[in-house]
Amino acid sequence: MAGEVQGYRRFRLTEDGLCPPVHFGAGPWDGRIERARCAVDEGHVPPEWGCGCGLYGWYHPSYTGLGTGWGNVTAVVAARGRVILGDTGFRAAAARIVAVSLPRRTGPRRRRRLEQVLAERYPDVSVHRSRRRMVRRHPPEDLSALGVAVRSSPAVRYRWTALVLWLCGVVALCSVAVVPRAVLDRLGLVEWLGVLACFLLWQAALVWLVCRASPPPAGPARQEPTEAR
């Protein structure tokens, strides 16, 4: 719809509706238009430059993380009004939910119940049984006209690299376990120090990759405020 900026974000899907995971106590989003409220200073209208208030969203779905926890879902939102655009996400004065994907590994009985909750509270929202289907139906928006380059999160590449490195390390450890004892007895102090150094480097690389694979807080905004048009 004209005048809106599309993005993605996480929600906790409960019996009451779609609740933001950070400010869970604020309750579920409105079924039509959710308007931002500043929890720090009620004297200004969100989003305020330098405050951090506003409704958050990412330009690309990869920034929402894996979301494998129970009840975690990815949703497509359309922001409107005053919007502060950032490098990877935005903060908006108001937004509406466009689509939502059901949690992974949802049984048939609970899936029907969740679909009923969404139909009652969000009748205009399209519901998808997988995130892949939802993103295929609602792909990332081209925001080049607003000076924003929409890119996928590098955390995905770090995540796969960490998995490959972990598997390589496990294979190496299993290989050492089957080396004959006579061969190990012939290793000197320098060789054992080298093995220990390789093991520590492997652990350090895994920790670094896992930290890089963790997505940053949602919706960073470093550019000047702009109106969605």
Biotite code that builds the C-alpha atoms (Angstrom):
import biotite.structure as struc

atoms = struc.array([
    struc.Atom([0.000, 0.000, 0.000], chain_id="A", res_id=1, res_name="MET", atom_name="CA", element="C"),
    struc.Atom([1.243, 3.498, -0.830], chain_id="A", res_id=2, res_name="ALA", atom_name="CA", element="C"),
    struc.Atom([2.679, 5.405, 2.112], chain_id="A", res_id=3, res_name="GLY", atom_name="CA", element="C"),
    struc.Atom([3.899, 2.305, 3.930], chain_id="A", res_id=4, res_name="GLU", atom_name="CA", element="C"),
    struc.Atom([7.285, 0.644, 4.442], chain_id="A", res_id=5, res_name="VAL", atom_name="CA", element="C"),
    struc.Atom([7.324, -3.142, 4.645], chain_id="A", res_id=6, res_name="GLN", atom_name="CA", element="C"),
    struc.Atom([9.439, -4.979, 7.180], chain_id="A", res_id=7, res_name="GLY", atom_name="CA", element="C"),
    struc.Atom([9.705, -8.142, 9.271], chain_id="A", res_id=8, res_name="TYR", atom_name="CA", element="C"),
    struc.Atom([9.745, -8.716, 13.015], chain_id="A", res_id=9, res_name="ARG", atom_name="CA", element="C"),
    struc.Atom([9.315, -11.331, 15.738], chain_id="A", res_id=10, res_name="ARG", atom_name="CA", element="C"),
    struc.Atom([6.222, -11.920, 17.860], chain_id="A", res_id=11, res_name="PHE", atom_name="CA", element="C"),
    struc.Atom([5.148, -14.309, 20.579], chain_id="A", res_id=12, res_name="ARG", atom_name="CA", element="C"),
    struc.Atom([1.933, -15.951, 19.451], chain_id="A", res_id=13, res_name="LEU", atom_name="CA", element="C"),
    struc.Atom([-0.289, -16.499, 22.503], chain_id="A", res_id=14, res_name="THR", atom_name="CA", element="C"),
    struc.Atom([-3.977, -17.107, 23.125], chain_id="A", res_id=15, res_name="GLU", atom_name="CA", element="C"),
    struc.Atom([-4.377, -13.311, 23.369], chain_id="A", res_id=16, res_name="ASP", atom_name="CA", element="C"),
    struc.Atom([-2.714, -12.587, 20.044], chain_id="A", res_id=17, res_name="GLY", atom_name="CA", element="C"),
    struc.Atom([0.663, -11.425, 18.734], chain_id="A", res_id=18, res_name="LEU", atom_name="CA", element="C"),
    struc.Atom([2.762, -9.925, 21.542], chain_id="A", res_id=19, res_name="CYS", atom_name="CA", element="C"),
    struc.Atom([6.153, -8.198, 21.116], chain_id="A", res_id=20, res_name="PRO", atom_name="CA", element="C"),
    struc.Atom([8.833, -10.410, 22.709], chain_id="A", res_id=21, res_name="PRO", atom_name="CA", element="C"),
    struc.Atom([10.706, -7.492, 24.319], chain_id="A", res_id=22, res_name="VAL", atom_name="CA", element="C"),
    struc.Atom([7.797, -5.517, 25.800], chain_id="A", res_id=23, res_name="HIS", atom_name="CA", element="C"),
    struc.Atom([5.687, -8.596, 26.441], chain_id="A", res_id=24, res_name="PHE", atom_name="CA", element="C"),
    struc.Atom([3.740, -6.890, 29.218], chain_id="A", res_id=25, res_name="GLY", atom_name="CA", element="C"),
    struc.Atom([2.374, -4.301, 26.785], chain_id="A", res_id=26, res_name="ALA", atom_name="CA", element="C"),
    struc.Atom([0.007, -6.945, 25.459], chain_id="A", res_id=27, res_name="GLY", atom_name="CA", element="C"),
    struc.Atom([-0.798, -8.009, 21.906], chain_id="A", res_id=28, res_name="PRO", atom_name="CA", element="C"),
    struc.Atom([-0.782, -5.725, 18.919], chain_id="A", res_id=29, res_name="TRP", atom_name="CA", element="C"),
    struc.Atom([-4.036, -4.228, 17.747], chain_id="A", res_id=30, res_name="ASP", atom_name="CA", element="C"),
    struc.Atom([-5.839, -6.099, 15.001], chain_id="A", res_id=31, res_name="GLY", atom_name="CA", element="C"),
    struc.Atom([-5.921, -3.048, 12.738], chain_id="A", res_id=32, res_name="ARG", atom_name="CA", element="C"),
    struc.Atom([-3.322, -0.331, 13.393], chain_id="A", res_id=33, res_name="ILE", atom_name="CA", element="C"),
    struc.Atom([-0.831, -0.487, 16.275], chain_id="A", res_id=34, res_name="GLU", atom_name="CA", element="C"),
    struc.Atom([0.424, 2.919, 17.405], chain_id="A", res_id=35, res_name="ARG", atom_name="CA", element="C"),
    struc.Atom([3.742, 3.370, 19.169], chain_id="A", res_id=36, res_name="ALA", atom_name="CA", element="C"),
    struc.Atom([3.925, 4.533, 22.793], chain_id="A", res_id=37, res_name="ARG", atom_name="CA", element="C"),
    struc.Atom([7.117, 5.647, 24.512], chain_id="A", res_id=38, res_name="CYS", atom_name="CA", element="C"),
    struc.Atom([7.687, 3.824, 27.786], chain_id="A", res_id=39, res_name="ALA", atom_name="CA", element="C"),
    struc.Atom([10.316, 6.360, 28.914], chain_id="A", res_id=40, res_name="VAL", atom_name="CA", element="C"),
    struc.Atom([8.841, 9.778, 28.168], chain_id="A", res_id=41, res_name="ASP", atom_name="CA", element="C"),
    struc.Atom([5.163, 10.292, 27.415], chain_id="A", res_id=42, res_name="GLU", atom_name="CA", element="C"),
    struc.Atom([5.851, 13.893, 26.481], chain_id="A", res_id=43, res_name="GLY", atom_name="CA", element="C"),
    struc.Atom([6.793, 13.125, 22.888], chain_id="A", res_id=44, res_name="HIS", atom_name="CA", element="C"),
    struc.Atom([5.261, 11.193, 20.023], chain_id="A", res_id=45, res_name="VAL", atom_name="CA", element="C"),
    struc.Atom([7.291, 8.156, 18.880], chain_id="A", res_id=46, res_name="PRO", atom_name="CA", element="C"),
    struc.Atom([9.538, 7.649, 17.099], chain_id="A", res_id=47, res_name="PRO", atom_name="CA", element="C"),
    struc.Atom([11.773, 10.339, 18.557], chain_id="A", res_id=48, res_name="GLU", atom_name="CA", element="C"),
    struc.Atom([15.298, 10.871, 17.346], chain_id="A", res_id=49, res_name="TRP", atom_name="CA", element="C"),
    struc.Atom([17.754, 9.823, 20.072], chain_id="A", res_id=50, res_name="GLY", atom_name="CA", element="C"),
    struc.Atom([15.148, 8.023, 22.194], chain_id="A", res_id=51, res_name="CYS", atom_name="CA", element="C"),
    struc.Atom([14.817, 4.564, 20.661], chain_id="A", res_id=52, res_name="GLY", atom_name="CA", element="C"),
    struc.Atom([11.023, 4.442, 20.876], chain_id="A", res_id=53, res_name="CYS", atom_name="CA", element="C"),
    struc.Atom([8.760, 3.367, 18.055], chain_id="A", res_id=54, res_name="GLY", atom_name="CA", element="C"),
    struc.Atom([7.590, 0.149, 16.427], chain_id="A", res_id=55, res_name="LEU", atom_name="CA", element="C"),
    struc.Atom([10.559, -1.839, 15.157], chain_id="A", res_id=56, res_name="TYR", atom_name="CA", element="C"),
    struc.Atom([11.018, -3.831, 11.986], chain_id="A", res_id=57, res_name="GLY", atom_name="CA", element="C"),
    struc.Atom([13.745, -5.292, 9.766], chain_id="A", res_id=58, res_name="TRP", atom_name="CA", element="C"),
    struc.Atom([14.033, -4.780, 6.016], chain_id="A", res_id=59, res_name="TYR", atom_name="CA", element="C"),
    struc.Atom([15.064, -8.420, 5.418], chain_id="A", res_id=60, res_name="HIS", atom_name="CA", element="C"),
    struc.Atom([13.583, -11.509, 7.147], chain_id="A", res_id=61, res_name="PRO", atom_name="CA", element="C"),
    struc.Atom([17.025, -13.008, 7.835], chain_id="A", res_id=62, res_name="SER", atom_name="CA", element="C"),
    struc.Atom([17.529, -10.436, 10.621], chain_id="A", res_id=63, res_name="TYR", atom_name="CA", element="C"),
    struc.Atom([14.691, -11.919, 12.650], chain_id="A", res_id=64, res_name="THR", atom_name="CA", element="C"),
    struc.Atom([16.822, -14.968, 13.508], chain_id="A", res_id=65, res_name="GLY", atom_name="CA", element="C"),
    struc.Atom([15.835, -18.607, 13.516], chain_id="A", res_id=66, res_name="LEU", atom_name="CA", element="C"),
    struc.Atom([13.018, -18.231, 15.996], chain_id="A", res_id=67, res_name="GLY", atom_name="CA", element="C"),
    struc.Atom([12.925, -21.878, 17.025], chain_id="A", res_id=68, res_name="THR", atom_name="CA", element="C"),
    struc.Atom([11.530, -21.185, 20.486], chain_id="A", res_id=69, res_name="GLY", atom_name="CA", element="C"),
    struc.Atom([7.981, -22.234, 21.342], chain_id="A", res_id=70, res_name="TRP", atom_name="CA", element="C"),
    struc.Atom([5.439, -19.663, 20.204], chain_id="A", res_id=71, res_name="GLY", atom_name="CA", element="C"),
    struc.Atom([7.937, -17.494, 18.313], chain_id="A", res_id=72, res_name="ASN", atom_name="CA", element="C"),
    struc.Atom([6.757, -16.430, 14.879], chain_id="A", res_id=73, res_name="VAL", atom_name="CA", element="C"),
    struc.Atom([7.905, -14.141, 12.085], chain_id="A", res_id=74, res_name="THR", atom_name="CA", element="C"),
    struc.Atom([5.464, -11.573, 10.751], chain_id="A", res_id=75, res_name="ALA", atom_name="CA", element="C"),
    struc.Atom([5.349, -9.077, 7.913], chain_id="A", res_id=76, res_name="VAL", atom_name="CA", element="C"),
    struc.Atom([4.474, -5.564, 9.060], chain_id="A", res_id=77, res_name="VAL", atom_name="CA", element="C"),
    struc.Atom([3.701, -2.386, 7.143], chain_id="A", res_id=78, res_name="ALA", atom_name="CA", element="C"),
    struc.Atom([4.908, 0.809, 8.849], chain_id="A", res_id=79, res_name="ALA", atom_name="CA", element="C"),
    struc.Atom([3.315, 4.183, 8.254], chain_id="A", res_id=80, res_name="ARG", atom_name="CA", element="C"),
    struc.Atom([3.490, 7.768, 9.473], chain_id="A", res_id=81, res_name="GLY", atom_name="CA", element="C"),
    struc.Atom([6.815, 9.056, 10.764], chain_id="A", res_id=82, res_name="ARG", atom_name="CA", element="C"),
    struc.Atom([9.494, 6.448, 10.130], chain_id="A", res_id=83, res_name="VAL", atom_name="CA", element="C"),
    struc.Atom([13.156, 6.601, 11.124], chain_id="A", res_id=84, res_name="ILE", atom_name="CA", element="C"),
    struc.Atom([15.105, 4.556, 8.589], chain_id="A", res_id=85, res_name="LEU", atom_name="CA", element="C"),
    struc.Atom([18.298, 2.782, 9.603], chain_id="A", res_id=86, res_name="GLY", atom_name="CA", element="C"),
    struc.Atom([20.891, 0.598, 7.934], chain_id="A", res_id=87, res_name="ASP", atom_name="CA", element="C"),
    struc.Atom([19.002, -2.657, 8.475], chain_id="A", res_id=88, res_name="THR", atom_name="CA", element="C"),
    struc.Atom([15.701, -1.683, 10.066], chain_id="A", res_id=89, res_name="GLY", atom_name="CA", element="C"),
    struc.Atom([13.311, 1.086, 11.013], chain_id="A", res_id=90, res_name="PHE", atom_name="CA", element="C"),
    struc.Atom([11.277, 2.590, 13.852], chain_id="A", res_id=91, res_name="ARG", atom_name="CA", element="C"),
    struc.Atom([7.773, 3.755, 13.045], chain_id="A", res_id=92, res_name="ALA", atom_name="CA", element="C"),
    struc.Atom([4.919, 5.713, 14.589], chain_id="A", res_id=93, res_name="ALA", atom_name="CA", element="C"),
    struc.Atom([2.360, 3.113, 13.551], chain_id="A", res_id=94, res_name="ALA", atom_name="CA", element="C"),
    struc.Atom([2.211, -0.234, 11.801], chain_id="A", res_id=95, res_name="ALA", atom_name="CA", element="C"),
    struc.Atom([-0.163, -2.997, 10.851], chain_id="A", res_id=96, res_name="ARG", atom_name="CA", element="C"),
    struc.Atom([0.428, -6.749, 10.602], chain_id="A", res_id=97, res_name="ILE", atom_name="CA", element="C"),
    struc.Atom([0.198, -8.001, 7.035], chain_id="A", res_id=98, res_name="VAL", atom_name="CA", element="C"),
    struc.Atom([1.098, -11.694, 7.334], chain_id="A", res_id=99, res_name="ALA", atom_name="CA", element="C"),
    struc.Atom([2.326, -14.181, 9.900], chain_id="A", res_id=100, res_name="VAL", atom_name="CA", element="C"),
    struc.Atom([3.877, -17.639, 9.772], chain_id="A", res_id=101, res_name="SER", atom_name="CA", element="C"),
    struc.Atom([2.880, -20.286, 12.300], chain_id="A", res_id=102, res_name="LEU", atom_name="CA", element="C"),
    struc.Atom([5.466, -21.675, 14.740], chain_id="A", res_id=103, res_name="PRO", atom_name="CA", element="C"),
    struc.Atom([7.619, -24.548, 13.564], chain_id="A", res_id=104, res_name="ARG", atom_name="CA", element="C"),
    struc.Atom([6.687, -28.099, 14.567], chain_id="A", res_id=105, res_name="ARG", atom_name="CA", element="C"),
    struc.Atom([3.100, -27.140, 15.371], chain_id="A", res_id=106, res_name="THR", atom_name="CA", element="C"),
    struc.Atom([0.774, -30.129, 15.744], chain_id="A", res_id=107, res_name="GLY", atom_name="CA", element="C"),
    struc.Atom([-2.524, -30.242, 13.797], chain_id="A", res_id=108, res_name="PRO", atom_name="CA", element="C"),
    struc.Atom([-4.665, -29.616, 16.872], chain_id="A", res_id=109, res_name="ARG", atom_name="CA", element="C"),
    struc.Atom([-2.696, -26.616, 18.108], chain_id="A", res_id=110, res_name="ARG", atom_name="CA", element="C"),
    struc.Atom([-2.306, -25.295, 14.565], chain_id="A", res_id=111, res_name="ARG", atom_name="CA", element="C"),
    struc.Atom([-6.075, -25.174, 14.176], chain_id="A", res_id=112, res_name="ARG", atom_name="CA", element="C"),
    struc.Atom([-6.358, -23.351, 17.509], chain_id="A", res_id=113, res_name="ARG", atom_name="CA", element="C"),
    struc.Atom([-3.713, -20.770, 16.550], chain_id="A", res_id=114, res_name="LEU", atom_name="CA", element="C"),
    struc.Atom([-5.349, -20.236, 13.172], chain_id="A", res_id=115, res_name="GLU", atom_name="CA", element="C"),
    struc.Atom([-8.626, -19.618, 14.991], chain_id="A", res_id=116, res_name="GLN", atom_name="CA", element="C"),
    struc.Atom([-7.004, -17.055, 17.324], chain_id="A", res_id=117, res_name="VAL", atom_name="CA", element="C"),
    struc.Atom([-5.438, -15.229, 14.385], chain_id="A", res_id=118, res_name="LEU", atom_name="CA", element="C"),
    struc.Atom([-8.691, -15.272, 12.420], chain_id="A", res_id=119, res_name="ALA", atom_name="CA", element="C"),
    struc.Atom([-10.574, -13.755, 15.360], chain_id="A", res_id=120, res_name="GLU", atom_name="CA", element="C"),
    struc.Atom([-8.063, -11.067, 16.336], chain_id="A", res_id=121, res_name="ARG", atom_name="CA", element="C"),
    struc.Atom([-6.464, -10.360, 12.944], chain_id="A", res_id=122, res_name="TYR", atom_name="CA", element="C"),
    struc.Atom([-9.070, -11.088, 10.254], chain_id="A", res_id=123, res_name="PRO", atom_name="CA", element="C"),
    struc.Atom([-7.167, -9.161, 7.549], chain_id="A", res_id=124, res_name="ASP", atom_name="CA", element="C"),
    struc.Atom([-3.835, -10.937, 8.163], chain_id="A", res_id=125, res_name="VAL", atom_name="CA", element="C"),
    struc.Atom([-2.788, -13.762, 5.860], chain_id="A", res_id=126, res_name="SER", atom_name="CA", element="C"),
    struc.Atom([-1.602, -16.849, 7.769], chain_id="A", res_id=127, res_name="VAL", atom_name="CA", element="C"),
    struc.Atom([1.101, -19.138, 6.389], chain_id="A", res_id=128, res_name="HIS", atom_name="CA", element="C"),
    struc.Atom([2.154, -22.539, 7.679], chain_id="A", res_id=129, res_name="ARG", atom_name="CA", element="C"),
    struc.Atom([5.846, -21.874, 7.018], chain_id="A", res_id=130, res_name="SER", atom_name="CA", element="C"),
    struc.Atom([8.074, -18.818, 7.007], chain_id="A", res_id=131, res_name="ARG", atom_name="CA", element="C"),
    struc.Atom([9.425, -19.718, 3.588], chain_id="A", res_id=132, res_name="ARG", atom_name="CA", element="C"),
    struc.Atom([5.964, -19.580, 2.061], chain_id="A", res_id=133, res_name="ARG", atom_name="CA", element="C"),
    struc.Atom([5.239, -16.267, 3.747], chain_id="A", res_id=134, res_name="MET", atom_name="CA", element="C"),
    struc.Atom([8.464, -14.651, 2.500], chain_id="A", res_id=135, res_name="VAL", atom_name="CA", element="C"),
    struc.Atom([7.817, -15.993, -1.004], chain_id="A", res_id=136, res_name="ARG", atom_name="CA", element="C"),
    struc.Atom([4.420, -14.312, -0.916], chain_id="A", res_id=137, res_name="ARG", atom_name="CA", element="C"),
    struc.Atom([5.795, -11.128, 0.723], chain_id="A", res_id=138, res_name="HIS", atom_name="CA", element="C"),
    struc.Atom([9.421, -10.701, -0.448], chain_id="A", res_id=139, res_name="PRO", atom_name="CA", element="C"),
    struc.Atom([11.688, -7.898, 0.840], chain_id="A", res_id=140, res_name="PRO", atom_name="CA", element="C"),
    struc.Atom([10.723, -4.517, -0.522], chain_id="A", res_id=141, res_name="GLU", atom_name="CA", element="C"),
    struc.Atom([12.980, -2.511, -2.831], chain_id="A", res_id=142, res_name="ASP", atom_name="CA", element="C"),
    struc.Atom([13.802, 0.639, -0.842], chain_id="A", res_id=143, res_name="LEU", atom_name="CA", element="C"),
    struc.Atom([16.492, 2.022, -3.122], chain_id="A", res_id=144, res_name="SER", atom_name="CA", element="C"),
    struc.Atom([14.317, 5.074, -3.803], chain_id="A", res_id=145, res_name="ALA", atom_name="CA", element="C"),
    struc.Atom([14.649, 5.927, -0.103], chain_id="A", res_id=146, res_name="LEU", atom_name="CA", element="C"),
    struc.Atom([18.415, 5.437, -0.153], chain_id="A", res_id=147, res_name="GLY", atom_name="CA", element="C"),
    struc.Atom([18.290, 2.066, 1.613], chain_id="A", res_id=148, res_name="VAL", atom_name="CA", element="C"),
    struc.Atom([20.062, -1.031, 0.305], chain_id="A", res_id=149, res_name="ALA", atom_name="CA", element="C"),
    struc.Atom([18.158, -4.094, 1.507], chain_id="A", res_id=150, res_name="VAL", atom_name="CA", element="C"),
    struc.Atom([20.599, -6.948, 2.184], chain_id="A", res_id=151, res_name="ARG", atom_name="CA", element="C"),
    struc.Atom([20.365, -10.253, 4.000], chain_id="A", res_id=152, res_name="SER", atom_name="CA", element="C"),
    struc.Atom([21.947, -10.614, 7.421], chain_id="A", res_id=153, res_name="SER", atom_name="CA", element="C"),
    struc.Atom([25.597, -11.774, 7.465], chain_id="A", res_id=154, res_name="PRO", atom_name="CA", element="C"),
    struc.Atom([24.699, -13.781, 10.581], chain_id="A", res_id=155, res_name="ALA", atom_name="CA", element="C"),
    struc.Atom([23.370, -16.534, 8.315], chain_id="A", res_id=156, res_name="VAL", atom_name="CA", element="C"),
    struc.Atom([26.790, -17.039, 6.741], chain_id="A", res_id=157, res_name="ARG", atom_name="CA", element="C"),
    struc.Atom([28.481, -17.038, 10.160], chain_id="A", res_id=158, res_name="TYR", atom_name="CA", element="C"),
    struc.Atom([25.970, -19.613, 11.369], chain_id="A", res_id=159, res_name="ARG", atom_name="CA", element="C"),
    struc.Atom([26.749, -22.037, 8.533], chain_id="A", res_id=160, res_name="TRP", atom_name="CA", element="C"),
    struc.Atom([30.483, -21.439, 8.876], chain_id="A", res_id=161, res_name="THR", atom_name="CA", element="C"),
    struc.Atom([30.289, -22.258, 12.582], chain_id="A", res_id=162, res_name="ALA", atom_name="CA", element="C"),
    struc.Atom([28.434, -25.476, 11.817], chain_id="A", res_id=163, res_name="LEU", atom_name="CA", element="C"),
    struc.Atom([31.017, -26.575, 9.234], chain_id="A", res_id=164, res_name="VAL", atom_name="CA", element="C"),
    struc.Atom([33.919, -25.689, 11.558], chain_id="A", res_id=165, res_name="LEU", atom_name="CA", element="C"),
    struc.Atom([32.295, -27.613, 14.413], chain_id="A", res_id=166, res_name="TRP", atom_name="CA", element="C"),
    struc.Atom([31.840, -30.694, 12.244], chain_id="A", res_id=167, res_name="LEU", atom_name="CA", element="C"),
    struc.Atom([35.470, -30.495, 11.082], chain_id="A", res_id=168, res_name="CYS", atom_name="CA", element="C"),
    struc.Atom([36.633, -30.292, 14.697], chain_id="A", res_id=169, res_name="GLY", atom_name="CA", element="C"),
    struc.Atom([34.513, -33.267, 15.717], chain_id="A", res_id=170, res_name="VAL", atom_name="CA", element="C"),
    struc.Atom([35.920, -35.331, 12.835], chain_id="A", res_id=171, res_name="VAL", atom_name="CA", element="C"),
    struc.Atom([39.463, -34.342, 13.843], chain_id="A", res_id=172, res_name="ALA", atom_name="CA", element="C"),
    struc.Atom([38.878, -35.336, 17.474], chain_id="A", res_id=173, res_name="LEU", atom_name="CA", element="C"),
    struc.Atom([37.406, -38.680, 16.431], chain_id="A", res_id=174, res_name="CYS", atom_name="CA", element="C"),
    struc.Atom([40.425, -39.276, 14.196], chain_id="A", res_id=175, res_name="SER", atom_name="CA", element="C"),
    struc.Atom([42.806, -38.649, 17.104], chain_id="A", res_id=176, res_name="VAL", atom_name="CA", element="C"),
    struc.Atom([40.824, -41.098, 19.234], chain_id="A", res_id=177, res_name="ALA", atom_name="CA", element="C"),
    struc.Atom([41.597, -43.962, 16.834], chain_id="A", res_id=178, res_name="VAL", atom_name="CA", element="C"),
    struc.Atom([45.324, -43.197, 16.495], chain_id="A", res_id=179, res_name="VAL", atom_name="CA", element="C"),
    struc.Atom([47.380, -46.089, 17.923], chain_id="A", res_id=180, res_name="PRO", atom_name="CA", element="C"),
    struc.Atom([48.730, -45.524, 21.426], chain_id="A", res_id=181, res_name="ARG", atom_name="CA", element="C"),
    struc.Atom([52.290, -46.166, 20.227], chain_id="A", res_id=182, res_name="ALA", atom_name="CA", element="C"),
    struc.Atom([52.076, -43.217, 17.834], chain_id="A", res_id=183, res_name="VAL", atom_name="CA", element="C"),
    struc.Atom([50.786, -40.907, 20.561], chain_id="A", res_id=184, res_name="LEU", atom_name="CA", element="C"),
    struc.Atom([53.574, -41.979, 22.912], chain_id="A", res_id=185, res_name="ASP", atom_name="CA", element="C"),
    struc.Atom([56.170, -40.815, 20.392], chain_id="A", res_id=186, res_name="ARG", atom_name="CA", element="C"),
    struc.Atom([54.817, -37.256, 20.387], chain_id="A", res_id=187, res_name="LEU", atom_name="CA", element="C"),
    struc.Atom([57.026, -34.794, 22.200], chain_id="A", res_id=188, res_name="GLY", atom_name="CA", element="C"),
    struc.Atom([56.201, -31.707, 24.245], chain_id="A", res_id=189, res_name="LEU", atom_name="CA", element="C"),
    struc.Atom([56.252, -29.419, 21.186], chain_id="A", res_id=190, res_name="VAL", atom_name="CA", element="C"),
    struc.Atom([53.816, -31.635, 19.285], chain_id="A", res_id=191, res_name="GLU", atom_name="CA", element="C"),
    struc.Atom([51.403, -31.789, 22.227], chain_id="A", res_id=192, res_name="TRP", atom_name="CA", element="C"),
    struc.Atom([51.585, -28.010, 22.650], chain_id="A", res_id=193, res_name="LEU", atom_name="CA", element="C"),
    struc.Atom([50.746, -27.677, 18.954], chain_id="A", res_id=194, res_name="GLY", atom_name="CA", element="C"),
    struc.Atom([47.726, -29.959, 19.364], chain_id="A", res_id=195, res_name="VAL", atom_name="CA", element="C"),
    struc.Atom([46.581, -27.942, 22.386], chain_id="A", res_id=196, res_name="LEU", atom_name="CA", element="C"),
    struc.Atom([47.006, -24.672, 20.483], chain_id="A", res_id=197, res_name="ALA", atom_name="CA", element="C"),
    struc.Atom([44.942, -26.011, 17.573], chain_id="A", res_id=198, res_name="CYS", atom_name="CA", element="C"),
    struc.Atom([42.201, -27.086, 19.973], chain_id="A", res_id=199, res_name="PHE", atom_name="CA", element="C"),
    struc.Atom([42.108, -23.659, 21.660], chain_id="A", res_id=200, res_name="LEU", atom_name="CA", element="C"),
    struc.Atom([42.030, -21.895, 18.292], chain_id="A", res_id=201, res_name="LEU", atom_name="CA", element="C"),
    struc.Atom([39.147, -24.117, 17.214], chain_id="A", res_id=202, res_name="TRP", atom_name="CA", element="C"),
    struc.Atom([37.206, -23.241, 20.360], chain_id="A", res_id=203, res_name="GLN", atom_name="CA", element="C"),
    struc.Atom([37.952, -19.523, 20.018], chain_id="A", res_id=204, res_name="ALA", atom_name="CA", element="C"),
    struc.Atom([36.863, -19.532, 16.364], chain_id="A", res_id=205, res_name="ALA", atom_name="CA", element="C"),
    struc.Atom([33.593, -21.237, 17.275], chain_id="A", res_id=206, res_name="LEU", atom_name="CA", element="C"),
    struc.Atom([32.855, -18.710, 20.013], chain_id="A", res_id=207, res_name="VAL", atom_name="CA", element="C"),
    struc.Atom([33.606, -15.809, 17.656], chain_id="A", res_id=208, res_name="TRP", atom_name="CA", element="C"),
    struc.Atom([31.402, -17.222, 14.907], chain_id="A", res_id=209, res_name="LEU", atom_name="CA", element="C"),
    struc.Atom([28.521, -17.904, 17.286], chain_id="A", res_id=210, res_name="VAL", atom_name="CA", element="C"),
    struc.Atom([28.711, -14.335, 18.608], chain_id="A", res_id=211, res_name="CYS", atom_name="CA", element="C"),
    struc.Atom([28.715, -12.973, 15.069], chain_id="A", res_id=212, res_name="ARG", atom_name="CA", element="C"),
    struc.Atom([25.798, -15.234, 14.167], chain_id="A", res_id=213, res_name="ALA", atom_name="CA", element="C"),
    struc.Atom([23.652, -13.757, 16.928], chain_id="A", res_id=214, res_name="SER", atom_name="CA", element="C"),
    struc.Atom([21.418, -11.042, 15.420], chain_id="A", res_id=215, res_name="PRO", atom_name="CA", element="C"),
    struc.Atom([21.675, -7.543, 16.948], chain_id="A", res_id=216, res_name="PRO", atom_name="CA", element="C"),
    struc.Atom([18.708, -5.897, 18.691], chain_id="A", res_id=217, res_name="PRO", atom_name="CA", element="C"),
    struc.Atom([15.814, -5.295, 16.309], chain_id="A", res_id=218, res_name="ALA", atom_name="CA", element="C"),
    struc.Atom([15.438, -2.169, 14.264], chain_id="A", res_id=219, res_name="GLY", atom_name="CA", element="C"),
    struc.Atom([18.597, -0.047, 14.538], chain_id="A", res_id=220, res_name="PRO", atom_name="CA", element="C"),
    struc.Atom([18.017, 3.398, 13.100], chain_id="A", res_id=221, res_name="ALA", atom_name="CA", element="C"),
    struc.Atom([20.933, 5.703, 12.383], chain_id="A", res_id=222, res_name="ARG", atom_name="CA", element="C"),
    struc.Atom([19.640, 7.887, 9.609], chain_id="A", res_id=223, res_name="GLN", atom_name="CA", element="C"),
    struc.Atom([17.532, 11.009, 9.800], chain_id="A", res_id=224, res_name="GLU", atom_name="CA", element="C"),
    struc.Atom([13.755, 10.694, 10.293], chain_id="A", res_id=225, res_name="PRO", atom_name="CA", element="C"),
    struc.Atom([11.698, 10.539, 7.118], chain_id="A", res_id=226, res_name="THR", atom_name="CA", element="C"),
    struc.Atom([8.038, 10.219, 6.287], chain_id="A", res_id=227, res_name="GLU", atom_name="CA", element="C"),
    struc.Atom([6.863, 7.055, 4.578], chain_id="A", res_id=228, res_name="ALA", atom_name="CA", element="C"),
    struc.Atom([5.383, 8.042, 1.223], chain_id="A", res_id=229, res_name="ARG", atom_name="CA", element="C"),
])
